[in-house]
Amino acid sequence: MSTAFYPGSFDPMTNGHLDVLIQALNLAEKVTVGIGIHPGKVPMFSFEERAGLIRAALTEILPDRAGQLEVVAFDGLVVHAARQHGAKLLIRGLRDGTDLDYEMQMAGMNAQMAPDVQTVFLPAATASRPITATLVRQIASMGGDVKAFVPHAVLDALTQKLKR
């Protein structure tokens, strides 16, 4: 059974993340989404909230594939987390050339540390390319409409979180 590891902060999950996740499910029998936990960062959503939102977003779009998704927390090196979860594929989404430059450097370093884990670059859909979780959080916190940028479950969660 092929497993792919898709790491990120997913704070919150965007339509771009969901697009890459769906593409990853077309490549692997199982995708483990790794939510990076960084002690120095205070996320908008807890790990549990992010994990639930990822599951809800996939279930809404592809309910028959939800069983092929696992969501885990990790800290440390991505390649170590990928190996720990039995993944041979490391999924990285690309929006533009800036992402490619950075991701190529990371892929090279990861290949040196874990030659058994293959990095796979997946391009974001055209409509998703300008979306970042940081911009979504900023726009939403300033009262802007982010419904075009996030799955329904995330929009609902953002609305509830920002009402407090």
Buried (B, 14 or more C-beta within 10 A) or exposed (E): EEBBBBBBBBBBBBBBBBBBBBBBBEEBEBBBBBBBEEEEEEBBBEBEBBBBBBBBBBBEBBEEBBEBBBBBEBEEBBBBBBBBBEBBBBBBBBBEEEBBEEBBEBBEEBBEEBEEBBBBBBBBBEEBBEBEBEBBBEBBEEEEEBEEBBBEBBBEBBEEBEEE
